[in-house]
């Protein structure tokens, strides 16, 4: 359903009924409003892409939204309003290889130790979260990370 014009409508909670879905891509589809918590019922998802919806798409219950999505390899939420990432919110996503949270209006301290709990992470994009601060951890030589964008943030390390 990517690249369709849904005219700023909300994402239907009915999508939560498709419990066998492995890939869910609503990017560039002009959705707005809150992402329904029913998305958390899609526990077989390996890829979730809700990025670049030009209405204001929000995930105020971010931790509840992803708590059951433990099989995710790819989580792309560019331009979804998240505001903050709780210190334990990504801990159960140990299969994650790609995480893009570009321009998500993230604020406060980024829990850098989260990265240490994502051993398969190859891509991390936090670009444009100018109010995101904190120290970023050093990676050892065995890190899987291949792409890292921390530009236009207030992270250090």
Secondary structure, 3 states (H helix, E strand, C coil): CCCCCCCCECCCHHHHHCCCCCEEECCCCCECEECCHHHHHCCCCCEEECCCCCCCEECCCHHHHHCCCCCCCEEECCCCECCCCCCCCCCCCCCCCEEECCCCCCEEECCHHHHHHCCCCCEEECCCCCEEEEECCCCCCCCCCCEEECCCCEEEC
